[in-house]
Amino acid sequence: MYTIGIFSKICNVPVKTLRYYDDIDLLKPSYIDDETNYRYYDYDKIESVKIIMLFKGLNIPLAEIKNIIASAEQIKWNSILDEKIS
């Protein structure tokens, strides 16, 4: 697991952004230490960040990105990507 600081460097995303994504339930940490409240992220979360950044790069609002990820329907993702690219 990575600390939020290391994870932010790996993903090239500011720590503040990762905290915000946690606050809005877009990207939850893999583990939060009960005593320190430090956030930790697994390697698998890197892929989630890449997907968020891809959709964000297509000017899709974060609320819509959250819905897309929550639905987890690959067909829906493809149709949204095709629509946004067009």
HTML snippet that shows the backbone in 3Dmol.js (N, CA, C, O; Angstrom):
<script src="https://3Dmol.org/build/3Dmol-min.js"></script>
<div id="view" style="width:600px;height:400px;position:relative"></div>
<script>
const pdb = `
ATOM      1  N   MET A   1       0.835  -1.183   0.000  1.00  0.00           N
ATOM      2  CA  MET A   1       0.000   0.000   0.000  1.00  0.00           C
ATOM      3  C   MET A   1       0.879   1.245   0.000  1.00  0.00           C
ATOM      4  O   MET A   1       2.001   1.256   0.507  1.00  0.00           O
ATOM      5  N   TYR A   2       0.322   2.276  -0.584  1.00  0.00           N
ATOM      6  CA  TYR A   2       1.036   3.547  -0.695  1.00  0.00           C
ATOM      7  C   TYR A   2       0.381   4.598   0.198  1.00  0.00           C
ATOM      8  O   TYR A   2      -0.841   4.628   0.350  1.00  0.00           O
ATOM      9  N   THR A   3       1.212   5.459   0.784  1.00  0.00           N
ATOM     10  CA  THR A   3       0.661   6.607   1.488  1.00  0.00           C
ATOM     11  C   THR A   3       0.051   7.542   0.461  1.00  0.00           C
ATOM     12  O   THR A   3       0.333   7.425  -0.731  1.00  0.00           O
ATOM     13  N   ILE A   4      -0.776   8.459   0.909  1.00  0.00           N
ATOM     14  CA  ILE A   4      -1.425   9.371  -0.030  1.00  0.00           C
ATOM     15  C   ILE A   4      -0.382  10.211  -0.776  1.00  0.00           C
ATOM     16  O   ILE A   4      -0.571  10.525  -1.951  1.00  0.00           O
ATOM     17  N   GLY A   5       0.714  10.578  -0.103  1.00  0.00           N
ATOM     18  CA  GLY A   5       1.752  11.376  -0.753  1.00  0.00           C
ATOM     19  C   GLY A   5       2.452  10.624  -1.875  1.00  0.00           C
ATOM     20  O   GLY A   5       2.648  11.163  -2.965  1.00  0.00           O
ATOM     21  N   ILE A   6       2.824   9.387  -1.609  1.00  0.00           N
ATOM     22  CA  ILE A   6       3.478   8.555  -2.630  1.00  0.00           C
ATOM     23  C   ILE A   6       2.499   8.271  -3.761  1.00  0.00           C
ATOM     24  O   ILE A   6       2.855   8.357  -4.936  1.00  0.00           O
ATOM     25  N   PHE A   7       1.264   7.934  -3.400  1.00  0.00           N
ATOM     26  CA  PHE A   7       0.247   7.632  -4.406  1.00  0.00           C
ATOM     27  C   PHE A   7      -0.007   8.839  -5.307  1.00  0.00           C
ATOM     28  O   PHE A   7      -0.183   8.682  -6.516  1.00  0.00           O
ATOM     29  N   SER A   8      -0.028  10.031  -4.734  1.00  0.00           N
ATOM     30  CA  SER A   8      -0.246  11.236  -5.543  1.00  0.00           C
ATOM     31  C   SER A   8       0.890  11.443  -6.543  1.00  0.00           C
ATOM     32  O   SER A   8       0.655  11.879  -7.670  1.00  0.00           O
ATOM     33  N   LYS A   9       2.099  11.137  -6.139  1.00  0.00           N
ATOM     34  CA  LYS A   9       3.242  11.267  -7.048  1.00  0.00           C
ATOM     35  C   LYS A   9       3.176  10.231  -8.164  1.00  0.00           C
ATOM     36  O   LYS A   9       3.439  10.539  -9.326  1.00  0.00           O
ATOM     37  N   ILE A  10       2.825   9.005  -7.803  1.00  0.00           N
ATOM     38  CA  ILE A  10       2.716   7.936  -8.805  1.00  0.00           C
ATOM     39  C   ILE A  10       1.677   8.310  -9.860  1.00  0.00           C
ATOM     40  O   ILE A  10       1.896   8.120 -11.056  1.00  0.00           O
ATOM     41  N   CYS A  11       0.549   8.841  -9.402  1.00  0.00           N
ATOM     42  CA  CYS A  11      -0.572   9.152 -10.303  1.00  0.00           C
ATOM     43  C   CYS A  11      -0.514  10.560 -10.879  1.00  0.00           C
ATOM     44  O   CYS A  11      -1.320  10.915 -11.739  1.00  0.00           O
ATOM     45  N   ASN A  12       0.445  11.368 -10.405  1.00  0.00           N
ATOM     46  CA  ASN A  12       0.563  12.753 -10.841  1.00  0.00           C
ATOM     47  C   ASN A  12      -0.730  13.535 -10.580  1.00  0.00           C
ATOM     48  O   ASN A  12      -1.204  14.292 -11.427  1.00  0.00           O
ATOM     49  N   VAL A  13      -1.279  13.328  -9.389  1.00  0.00           N
ATOM     50  CA  VAL A  13      -2.506  13.986  -8.953  1.00  0.00           C
ATOM     51  C   VAL A  13      -2.218  14.593  -7.582  1.00  0.00           C
ATOM     52  O   VAL A  13      -1.675  13.909  -6.715  1.00  0.00           O
ATOM     53  N   PRO A  14      -2.568  15.860  -7.367  1.00  0.00           N
ATOM     54  CA  PRO A  14      -2.293  16.473  -6.059  1.00  0.00           C
ATOM     55  C   PRO A  14      -2.991  15.749  -4.904  1.00  0.00           C
ATOM     56  O   PRO A  14      -4.078  15.196  -5.064  1.00  0.00           O
ATOM     57  N   VAL A  15      -2.343  15.766  -3.747  1.00  0.00           N
ATOM     58  CA  VAL A  15      -2.921  15.163  -2.545  1.00  0.00           C
ATOM     59  C   VAL A  15      -4.287  15.776  -2.256  1.00  0.00           C
ATOM     60  O   VAL A  15      -5.227  15.075  -1.883  1.00  0.00           O
ATOM     61  N   LYS A  16      -4.385  17.080  -2.432  1.00  0.00           N
ATOM     62  CA  LYS A  16      -5.650  17.789  -2.183  1.00  0.00           C
ATOM     63  C   LYS A  16      -6.775  17.214  -3.052  1.00  0.00           C
ATOM     64  O   LYS A  16      -7.913  17.085  -2.599  1.00  0.00           O
ATOM     65  N   THR A  17      -6.455  16.878  -4.274  1.00  0.00           N
ATOM     66  CA  THR A  17      -7.445  16.296  -5.191  1.00  0.00           C
ATOM     67  C   THR A  17      -7.867  14.917  -4.702  1.00  0.00           C
ATOM     68  O   THR A  17      -9.055  14.595  -4.724  1.00  0.00           O
ATOM     69  N   LEU A  18      -6.921  14.101  -4.264  1.00  0.00           N
ATOM     70  CA  LEU A  18      -7.256  12.769  -3.749  1.00  0.00           C
ATOM     71  C   LEU A  18      -8.148  12.869  -2.519  1.00  0.00           C
ATOM     72  O   LEU A  18      -9.078  12.080  -2.358  1.00  0.00           O
ATOM     73  N   ARG A  19      -7.869  13.835  -1.653  1.00  0.00           N
ATOM     74  CA  ARG A  19      -8.717  14.023  -0.471  1.00  0.00           C
ATOM     75  C   ARG A  19     -10.128  14.449  -0.891  1.00  0.00           C
ATOM     76  O   ARG A  19     -11.122  13.996  -0.324  1.00  0.00           O
ATOM     77  N   TYR A  20     -10.191  15.317  -1.883  1.00  0.00           N
ATOM     78  CA  TYR A  20     -11.500  15.758  -2.380  1.00  0.00           C
ATOM     79  C   TYR A  20     -12.275  14.583  -2.985  1.00  0.00           C
ATOM     80  O   TYR A  20     -13.469  14.428  -2.729  1.00  0.00           O
ATOM     81  N   TYR A  21     -11.603  13.770  -3.777  1.00  0.00           N
ATOM     82  CA  TYR A  21     -12.252  12.595  -4.368  1.00  0.00           C
ATOM     83  C   TYR A  21     -12.771  11.646  -3.290  1.00  0.00           C
ATOM     84  O   TYR A  21     -13.817  11.018  -3.456  1.00  0.00           O
ATOM     85  N   ASP A  22     -12.036  11.548  -2.191  1.00  0.00           N
ATOM     86  CA  ASP A  22     -12.505  10.737  -1.062  1.00  0.00           C
ATOM     87  C   ASP A  22     -13.756  11.384  -0.448  1.00  0.00           C
ATOM     88  O   ASP A  22     -14.736  10.695  -0.161  1.00  0.00           O
ATOM     89  N   ASP A  23     -13.719  12.683  -0.253  1.00  0.00           N
ATOM     90  CA  ASP A  23     -14.852  13.402   0.354  1.00  0.00           C
ATOM     91  C   ASP A  23     -16.137  13.249  -0.458  1.00  0.00           C
ATOM     92  O   ASP A  23     -17.226  13.151   0.107  1.00  0.00           O
ATOM     93  N   ILE A  24     -16.004  13.228  -1.783  1.00  0.00           N
ATOM     94  CA  ILE A  24     -17.215  13.120  -2.624  1.00  0.00           C
ATOM     95  C   ILE A  24     -17.508  11.667  -3.020  1.00  0.00           C
ATOM     96  O   ILE A  24     -18.379  11.402  -3.848  1.00  0.00           O
ATOM     97  N   ASP A  25     -16.773  10.744  -2.420  1.00  0.00           N
ATOM     98  CA  ASP A  25     -16.961   9.299  -2.667  1.00  0.00           C
ATOM     99  C   ASP A  25     -16.683   8.883  -4.103  1.00  0.00           C
ATOM    100  O   ASP A  25     -17.277   7.929  -4.605  1.00  0.00           O
ATOM    101  N   LEU A  26     -15.789   9.592  -4.756  1.00  0.00           N
ATOM    102  CA  LEU A  26     -15.402   9.223  -6.111  1.00  0.00           C
ATOM    103  C   LEU A  26     -14.285   8.179  -6.089  1.00  0.00           C
ATOM    104  O   LEU A  26     -14.304   7.221  -6.862  1.00  0.00           O
ATOM    105  N   LEU A  27     -13.318   8.373  -5.201  1.00  0.00           N
ATOM    106  CA  LEU A  27     -12.193   7.436  -5.070  1.00  0.00           C
ATOM    107  C   LEU A  27     -11.873   7.295  -3.587  1.00  0.00           C
ATOM    108  O   LEU A  27     -11.276   8.183  -2.978  1.00  0.00           O
ATOM    109  N   LYS A  28     -12.272   6.185  -3.030  1.00  0.00           N
ATOM    110  CA  LYS A  28     -12.037   5.935  -1.614  1.00  0.00           C
ATOM    111  C   LYS A  28     -10.675   5.278  -1.425  1.00  0.00           C
ATOM    112  O   LYS A  28     -10.275   4.447  -2.240  1.00  0.00           O
ATOM    113  N   PRO A  29      -9.963   5.635  -0.368  1.00  0.00           N
ATOM    114  CA  PRO A  29      -8.700   4.950  -0.073  1.00  0.00           C
ATOM    115  C   PRO A  29      -8.946   3.477   0.233  1.00  0.00           C
ATOM    116  O   PRO A  29     -10.048   3.090   0.621  1.00  0.00           O
ATOM    117  N   SER A  30      -7.932   2.678   0.057  1.00  0.00           N
ATOM    118  CA  SER A  30      -8.044   1.253   0.364  1.00  0.00           C
ATOM    119  C   SER A  30      -8.111   1.028   1.870  1.00  0.00           C
ATOM    120  O   SER A  30      -8.746   0.086   2.345  1.00  0.00           O
ATOM    121  N   TYR A  31      -7.449   1.903   2.603  1.00  0.00           N
ATOM    122  CA  TYR A  31      -7.408   1.768   4.051  1.00  0.00           C
ATOM    123  C   TYR A  31      -7.207   3.146   4.666  1.00  0.00           C
ATOM    124  O   TYR A  31      -6.449   3.965   4.148  1.00  0.00           O
ATOM    125  N   ILE A  32      -7.894   3.391   5.775  1.00  0.00           N
ATOM    126  CA  ILE A  32      -7.689   4.613   6.556  1.00  0.00           C
ATOM    127  C   ILE A  32      -7.333   4.185   7.974  1.00  0.00           C
ATOM    128  O   ILE A  32      -8.092   3.461   8.619  1.00  0.00           O
ATOM    129  N   ASP A  33      -6.183   4.633   8.454  1.00  0.00           N
ATOM    130  CA  ASP A  33      -5.743   4.301   9.799  1.00  0.00           C
ATOM    131  C   ASP A  33      -6.671   4.975  10.806  1.00  0.00           C
ATOM    132  O   ASP A  33      -6.875   6.188  10.751  1.00  0.00           O
ATOM    133  N   ASP A  34      -7.231   4.192  11.723  1.00  0.00           N
ATOM    134  CA  ASP A  34      -8.185   4.717  12.700  1.00  0.00           C
ATOM    135  C   ASP A  34      -7.569   5.751  13.642  1.00  0.00           C
ATOM    136  O   ASP A  34      -8.243   6.695  14.054  1.00  0.00           O
ATOM    137  N   GLU A  35      -6.306   5.577  13.979  1.00  0.00           N
ATOM    138  CA  GLU A  35      -5.663   6.486  14.929  1.00  0.00           C
ATOM    139  C   GLU A  35      -5.181   7.774  14.281  1.00  0.00           C
ATOM    140  O   GLU A  35      -5.340   8.854  14.850  1.00  0.00           O
ATOM    141  N   THR A  36      -4.597   7.668  13.101  1.00  0.00           N
ATOM    142  CA  THR A  36      -3.996   8.839  12.457  1.00  0.00           C
ATOM    143  C   THR A  36      -4.864   9.448  11.365  1.00  0.00           C
ATOM    144  O   THR A  36      -4.638  10.586  10.952  1.00  0.00           O
ATOM    145  N   ASN A  37      -5.852   8.698  10.899  1.00  0.00           N
ATOM    146  CA  ASN A  37      -6.685   9.095   9.760  1.00  0.00           C
ATOM    147  C   ASN A  37      -5.886   9.221   8.463  1.00  0.00           C
ATOM    148  O   ASN A  37      -6.352   9.849   7.512  1.00  0.00           O
ATOM    149  N   TYR A  38      -4.696   8.635   8.414  1.00  0.00           N
ATOM    150  CA  TYR A  38      -3.907   8.627   7.182  1.00  0.00           C
ATOM    151  C   TYR A  38      -4.593   7.717   6.169  1.00  0.00           C
ATOM    152  O   TYR A  38      -5.129   6.663   6.510  1.00  0.00           O
ATOM    153  N   ARG A  39      -4.559   8.156   4.924  1.00  0.00           N
ATOM    154  CA  ARG A  39      -5.149   7.374   3.840  1.00  0.00           C
ATOM    155  C   ARG A  39      -4.056   6.566   3.149  1.00  0.00           C
ATOM    156  O   ARG A  39      -2.941   7.049   2.953  1.00  0.00           O
ATOM    157  N   TYR A  40      -4.391   5.332   2.783  1.00  0.00           N
ATOM    158  CA  TYR A  40      -3.475   4.449   2.066  1.00  0.00           C
ATOM    159  C   TYR A  40      -4.193   3.880   0.852  1.00  0.00           C
ATOM    160  O   TYR A  40      -5.388   3.589   0.903  1.00  0.00           O
ATOM    161  N   TYR A  41      -3.461   3.727  -0.227  1.00  0.00           N
ATOM    162  CA  TYR A  41      -4.032   3.274  -1.490  1.00  0.00           C
ATOM    163  C   TYR A  41      -3.296   2.045  -1.994  1.00  0.00           C
ATOM    164  O   TYR A  41      -2.069   1.974  -1.927  1.00  0.00           O
ATOM    165  N   ASP A  42      -4.058   1.068  -2.503  1.00  0.00           N
ATOM    166  CA  ASP A  42      -3.494  -0.117  -3.133  1.00  0.00           C
ATOM    167  C   ASP A  42      -3.079   0.202  -4.563  1.00  0.00           C
ATOM    168  O   ASP A  42      -3.488   1.209  -5.141  1.00  0.00           O
ATOM    169  N   TYR A  43      -2.267  -0.671  -5.107  1.00  0.00           N
ATOM    170  CA  TYR A  43      -1.831  -0.554  -6.498  1.00  0.00           C
ATOM    171  C   TYR A  43      -3.030  -0.512  -7.449  1.00  0.00           C
ATOM    172  O   TYR A  43      -2.998   0.201  -8.452  1.00  0.00           O
ATOM    173  N   ASP A  44      -4.086  -1.271  -7.141  1.00  0.00           N
ATOM    174  CA  ASP A  44      -5.275  -1.333  -8.007  1.00  0.00           C
ATOM    175  C   ASP A  44      -5.953   0.023  -8.182  1.00  0.00           C
ATOM    176  O   ASP A  44      -6.623   0.251  -9.189  1.00  0.00           O
ATOM    177  N   LYS A  45      -5.791   0.913  -7.225  1.00  0.00           N
ATOM    178  CA  LYS A  45      -6.435   2.234  -7.299  1.00  0.00           C
ATOM    179  C   LYS A  45      -5.813   3.114  -8.388  1.00  0.00           C
ATOM    180  O   LYS A  45      -6.423   4.090  -8.824  1.00  0.00           O
ATOM    181  N   ILE A  46      -4.618   2.770  -8.816  1.00  0.00           N
ATOM    182  CA  ILE A  46      -3.966   3.551  -9.880  1.00  0.00           C
ATOM    183  C   ILE A  46      -4.825   3.509 -11.146  1.00  0.00           C
ATOM    184  O   ILE A  46      -5.002   4.521 -11.824  1.00  0.00           O
ATOM    185  N   GLU A  47      -5.350   2.336 -11.450  1.00  0.00           N
ATOM    186  CA  GLU A  47      -6.214   2.188 -12.633  1.00  0.00           C
ATOM    187  C   GLU A  47      -7.472   3.054 -12.507  1.00  0.00           C
ATOM    188  O   GLU A  47      -7.929   3.640 -13.488  1.00  0.00           O
ATOM    189  N   SER A  48      -8.020   3.127 -11.306  1.00  0.00           N
ATOM    190  CA  SER A  48      -9.203   3.963 -11.075  1.00  0.00           C
ATOM    191  C   SER A  48      -8.886   5.432 -11.324  1.00  0.00           C
ATOM    192  O   SER A  48      -9.690   6.154 -11.914  1.00  0.00           O
ATOM    193  N   VAL A  49      -7.722   5.868 -10.878  1.00  0.00           N
ATOM    194  CA  VAL A  49      -7.311   7.258 -11.101  1.00  0.00           C
ATOM    195  C   VAL A  49      -7.154   7.523 -12.596  1.00  0.00           C
ATOM    196  O   VAL A  49      -7.559   8.577 -13.087  1.00  0.00           O
ATOM    197  N   LYS A  50      -6.570   6.573 -13.317  1.00  0.00           N
ATOM    198  CA  LYS A  50      -6.408   6.733 -14.767  1.00  0.00           C
ATOM    199  C   LYS A  50      -7.765   6.900 -15.449  1.00  0.00           C
ATOM    200  O   LYS A  50      -7.915   7.730 -16.346  1.00  0.00           O
ATOM    201  N   ILE A  51      -8.743   6.114 -15.026  1.00  0.00           N
ATOM    202  CA  ILE A  51     -10.089   6.209 -15.614  1.00  0.00           C
ATOM    203  C   ILE A  51     -10.704   7.564 -15.298  1.00  0.00           C
ATOM    204  O   ILE A  51     -11.291   8.206 -16.169  1.00  0.00           O
ATOM    205  N   ILE A  52     -10.568   7.997 -14.047  1.00  0.00           N
ATOM    206  CA  ILE A  52     -11.112   9.307 -13.654  1.00  0.00           C
ATOM    207  C   ILE A  52     -10.461  10.407 -14.481  1.00  0.00           C
ATOM    208  O   ILE A  52     -11.147  11.302 -14.975  1.00  0.00           O
ATOM    209  N   MET A  53      -9.150  10.345 -14.634  1.00  0.00           N
ATOM    210  CA  MET A  53      -8.438  11.385 -15.395  1.00  0.00           C
ATOM    211  C   MET A  53      -8.830  11.353 -16.876  1.00  0.00           C
ATOM    212  O   MET A  53      -8.908  12.401 -17.518  1.00  0.00           O
ATOM    213  N   LEU A  54      -9.073  10.174 -17.413  1.00  0.00           N
ATOM    214  CA  LEU A  54      -9.515  10.057 -18.801  1.00  0.00           C
ATOM    215  C   LEU A  54     -10.858  10.750 -18.990  1.00  0.00           C
ATOM    216  O   LEU A  54     -11.020  11.568 -19.895  1.00  0.00           O
ATOM    217  N   PHE A  55     -11.809  10.423 -18.140  1.00  0.00           N
ATOM    218  CA  PHE A  55     -13.133  11.046 -18.236  1.00  0.00           C
ATOM    219  C   PHE A  55     -13.059  12.543 -17.968  1.00  0.00           C
ATOM    220  O   PHE A  55     -13.729  13.333 -18.634  1.00  0.00           O
ATOM    221  N   LYS A  56     -12.250  12.928 -17.002  1.00  0.00           N
ATOM    222  CA  LYS A  56     -12.093  14.347 -16.684  1.00  0.00           C
ATOM    223  C   LYS A  56     -11.495  15.099 -17.876  1.00  0.00           C
ATOM    224  O   LYS A  56     -11.874  16.237 -18.156  1.00  0.00           O
ATOM    225  N   GLY A  57     -10.560  14.456 -18.570  1.00  0.00           N
ATOM    226  CA  GLY A  57      -9.956  15.041 -19.760  1.00  0.00           C
ATOM    227  C   GLY A  57     -10.946  15.238 -20.894  1.00  0.00           C
ATOM    228  O   GLY A  57     -10.719  16.044 -21.796  1.00  0.00           O
ATOM    229  N   LEU A  58     -12.047  14.497 -20.844  1.00  0.00           N
ATOM    230  CA  LEU A  58     -13.115  14.645 -21.838  1.00  0.00           C
ATOM    231  C   LEU A  58     -14.196  15.605 -21.354  1.00  0.00           C
ATOM    232  O   LEU A  58     -15.289  15.666 -21.916  1.00  0.00           O
ATOM    233  N   ASN A  59     -13.872  16.356 -20.298  1.00  0.00           N
ATOM    234  CA  ASN A  59     -14.772  17.367 -19.727  1.00  0.00           C
ATOM    235  C   ASN A  59     -16.073  16.788 -19.194  1.00  0.00           C
ATOM    236  O   ASN A  59     -17.115  17.442 -19.241  1.00  0.00           O
ATOM    237  N   ILE A  60     -16.015  15.572 -18.690  1.00  0.00           N
ATOM    238  CA  ILE A  60     -17.174  14.962 -18.047  1.00  0.00           C
ATOM    239  C   ILE A  60     -17.160  15.412 -16.587  1.00  0.00           C
ATOM    240  O   ILE A  60     -16.136  15.278 -15.917  1.00  0.00           O
ATOM    241  N   PRO A  61     -18.269  15.939 -16.085  1.00  0.00           N
ATOM    242  CA  PRO A  61     -18.311  16.397 -14.685  1.00  0.00           C
ATOM    243  C   PRO A  61     -18.060  15.257 -13.696  1.00  0.00           C
ATOM    244  O   PRO A  61     -18.372  14.099 -13.976  1.00  0.00           O
ATOM    245  N   LEU A  62     -17.500  15.596 -12.549  1.00  0.00           N
ATOM    246  CA  LEU A  62     -17.159  14.583 -11.556  1.00  0.00           C
ATOM    247  C   LEU A  62     -18.377  13.794 -11.092  1.00  0.00           C
ATOM    248  O   LEU A  62     -18.272  12.592 -10.847  1.00  0.00           O
ATOM    249  N   ALA A  63     -19.520  14.442 -10.969  1.00  0.00           N
ATOM    250  CA  ALA A  63     -20.737  13.734 -10.556  1.00  0.00           C
ATOM    251  C   ALA A  63     -21.104  12.658 -11.570  1.00  0.00           C
ATOM    252  O   ALA A  63     -21.522  11.560 -11.201  1.00  0.00           O
ATOM    253  N   GLU A  64     -20.942  12.983 -12.859  1.00  0.00           N
ATOM    254  CA  GLU A  64     -21.238  12.008 -13.905  1.00  0.00           C
ATOM    255  C   GLU A  64     -20.198  10.888 -13.911  1.00  0.00           C
ATOM    256  O   GLU A  64     -20.534   9.723 -14.126  1.00  0.00           O
ATOM    257  N   ILE A  65     -18.932  11.246 -13.675  1.00  0.00           N
ATOM    258  CA  ILE A  65     -17.868  10.233 -13.595  1.00  0.00           C
ATOM    259  C   ILE A  65     -18.178   9.261 -12.462  1.00  0.00           C
ATOM    260  O   ILE A  65     -18.025   8.049 -12.612  1.00  0.00           O
ATOM    261  N   LYS A  66     -18.608   9.797 -11.344  1.00  0.00           N
ATOM    262  CA  LYS A  66     -18.964   8.963 -10.192  1.00  0.00           C
ATOM    263  C   LYS A  66     -20.068   7.976 -10.563  1.00  0.00           C
ATOM    264  O   LYS A  66     -20.004   6.803 -10.195  1.00  0.00           O
ATOM    265  N   ASN A  67     -21.076   8.448 -11.290  1.00  0.00           N
ATOM    266  CA  ASN A  67     -22.176   7.574 -11.712  1.00  0.00           C
ATOM    267  C   ASN A  67     -21.700   6.506 -12.696  1.00  0.00           C
ATOM    268  O   ASN A  67     -22.121   5.352 -12.624  1.00  0.00           O
ATOM    269  N   ILE A  68     -20.834   6.897 -13.599  1.00  0.00           N
ATOM    270  CA  ILE A  68     -20.313   5.956 -14.588  1.00  0.00           C
ATOM    271  C   ILE A  68     -19.526   4.845 -13.893  1.00  0.00           C
ATOM    272  O   ILE A  68     -19.717   3.662 -14.177  1.00  0.00           O
ATOM    273  N   ILE A  69     -18.640   5.241 -12.981  1.00  0.00           N
ATOM    274  CA  ILE A  69     -17.823   4.258 -12.278  1.00  0.00           C
ATOM    275  C   ILE A  69     -18.692   3.368 -11.394  1.00  0.00           C
ATOM    276  O   ILE A  69     -18.459   2.163 -11.295  1.00  0.00           O
ATOM    277  N   ALA A  70     -19.680   3.956 -10.764  1.00  0.00           N
ATOM    278  CA  ALA A  70     -20.577   3.178  -9.896  1.00  0.00           C
ATOM    279  C   ALA A  70     -21.376   2.152 -10.695  1.00  0.00           C
ATOM    280  O   ALA A  70     -21.649   1.055 -10.208  1.00  0.00           O
ATOM    281  N   SER A  71     -21.749   2.512 -11.925  1.00  0.00           N
ATOM    282  CA  SER A  71     -22.534   1.589 -12.739  1.00  0.00           C
ATOM    283  C   SER A  71     -21.684   0.407 -13.198  1.00  0.00           C
ATOM    284  O   SER A  71     -22.180  -0.707 -13.367  1.00  0.00           O
ATOM    285  N   ALA A  72     -20.389   0.676 -13.396  1.00  0.00           N
ATOM    286  CA  ALA A  72     -19.421  -0.351 -13.795  1.00  0.00           C
ATOM    287  C   ALA A  72     -19.858  -1.147 -15.020  1.00  0.00           C
ATOM    288  O   ALA A  72     -19.521  -2.324 -15.149  1.00  0.00           O
ATOM    289  N   GLU A  73     -20.593  -0.521 -15.903  1.00  0.00           N
ATOM    290  CA  GLU A  73     -21.003  -1.180 -17.135  1.00  0.00           C
ATOM    291  C   GLU A  73     -20.063  -0.734 -18.255  1.00  0.00           C
ATOM    292  O   GLU A  73     -20.110   0.411 -18.704  1.00  0.00           O
ATOM    293  N   GLN A  74     -19.230  -1.637 -18.686  1.00  0.00           N
ATOM    294  CA  GLN A  74     -18.244  -1.316 -19.705  1.00  0.00           C
ATOM    295  C   GLN A  74     -18.896  -0.812 -20.989  1.00  0.00           C
ATOM    296  O   GLN A  74     -18.353   0.077 -21.645  1.00  0.00           O
ATOM    297  N   ILE A  75     -20.038  -1.359 -21.353  1.00  0.00           N
ATOM    298  CA  ILE A  75     -20.729  -0.920 -22.564  1.00  0.00           C
ATOM    299  C   ILE A  75     -21.130   0.540 -22.435  1.00  0.00           C
ATOM    300  O   ILE A  75     -21.005   1.312 -23.385  1.00  0.00           O
ATOM    301  N   LYS A  76     -21.609   0.912 -21.260  1.00  0.00           N
ATOM    302  CA  LYS A  76     -22.002   2.297 -21.019  1.00  0.00           C
ATOM    303  C   LYS A  76     -20.786   3.208 -21.126  1.00  0.00           C
ATOM    304  O   LYS A  76     -20.877   4.287 -21.711  1.00  0.00           O
ATOM    305  N   TRP A  77     -19.656   2.795 -20.574  1.00  0.00           N
ATOM    306  CA  TRP A  77     -18.449   3.595 -20.654  1.00  0.00           C
ATOM    307  C   TRP A  77     -18.064   3.831 -22.103  1.00  0.00           C
ATOM    308  O   TRP A  77     -17.736   4.949 -22.499  1.00  0.00           O
ATOM    309  N   ASN A  78     -18.110   2.753 -22.895  1.00  0.00           N
ATOM    310  CA  ASN A  78     -17.731   2.884 -24.301  1.00  0.00           C
ATOM    311  C   ASN A  78     -18.646   3.844 -25.044  1.00  0.00           C
ATOM    312  O   ASN A  78     -18.176   4.642 -25.854  1.00  0.00           O
ATOM    313  N   SER A  79     -19.942   3.778 -24.781  1.00  0.00           N
ATOM    314  CA  SER A  79     -20.869   4.667 -25.476  1.00  0.00           C
ATOM    315  C   SER A  79     -20.659   6.119 -25.034  1.00  0.00           C
ATOM    316  O   SER A  79     -20.763   7.034 -25.851  1.00  0.00           O
ATOM    317  N   ILE A  80     -20.364   6.334 -23.750  1.00  0.00           N
ATOM    318  CA  ILE A  80     -20.106   7.685 -23.280  1.00  0.00           C
ATOM    319  C   ILE A  80     -18.819   8.215 -23.886  1.00  0.00           C
ATOM    320  O   ILE A  80     -18.760   9.369 -24.310  1.00  0.00           O
ATOM    321  N   LEU A  81     -17.791   7.383 -23.928  1.00  0.00           N
ATOM    322  CA  LEU A  81     -16.534   7.805 -24.538  1.00  0.00           C
ATOM    323  C   LEU A  81     -16.717   8.132 -26.025  1.00  0.00           C
ATOM    324  O   LEU A  81     -16.195   9.138 -26.506  1.00  0.00           O
ATOM    325  N   ASP A  82     -17.452   7.288 -26.752  1.00  0.00           N
ATOM    326  CA  ASP A  82     -17.705   7.554 -28.173  1.00  0.00           C
ATOM    327  C   ASP A  82     -18.437   8.871 -28.356  1.00  0.00           C
ATOM    328  O   ASP A  82     -18.116   9.652 -29.251  1.00  0.00           O
ATOM    329  N   GLU A  83     -19.427   9.113 -27.496  1.00  0.00           N
ATOM    330  CA  GLU A  83     -20.205  10.351 -27.587  1.00  0.00           C
ATOM    331  C   GLU A  83     -19.343  11.578 -27.296  1.00  0.00           C
ATOM    332  O   GLU A  83     -19.428  12.577 -28.010  1.00  0.00           O
ATOM    333  N   LYS A  84     -18.520  11.510 -26.263  1.00  0.00           N
ATOM    334  CA  LYS A  84     -17.681  12.652 -25.879  1.00  0.00           C
ATOM    335  C   LYS A  84     -16.597  12.901 -26.916  1.00  0.00           C
ATOM    336  O   LYS A  84     -16.256  14.052 -27.187  1.00  0.00           O
ATOM    337  N   ILE A  85     -16.051  11.838 -27.501  1.00  0.00           N
ATOM    338  CA  ILE A  85     -15.007  12.007 -28.516  1.00  0.00           C
ATOM    339  C   ILE A  85     -15.578  12.613 -29.776  1.00  0.00           C
ATOM    340  O   ILE A  85     -14.903  13.385 -30.457  1.00  0.00           O
ATOM    341  N   SER A  86     -16.812  12.274 -30.094  1.00  0.00           N
ATOM    342  CA  SER A  86     -17.464  12.838 -31.276  1.00  0.00           C
ATOM    343  C   SER A  86     -17.742  14.293 -31.039  1.00  0.00           C
ATOM    344  O   SER A  86     -18.290  14.966 -31.912  1.00  0.00           O
TER     345      SER A  86
END
`;
const viewer = $3Dmol.createViewer("view");
viewer.addModel(pdb, "pdb");
viewer.setStyle({}, {cartoon: {color: "spectrum"}});
viewer.zoomTo();
viewer.render();
</script>
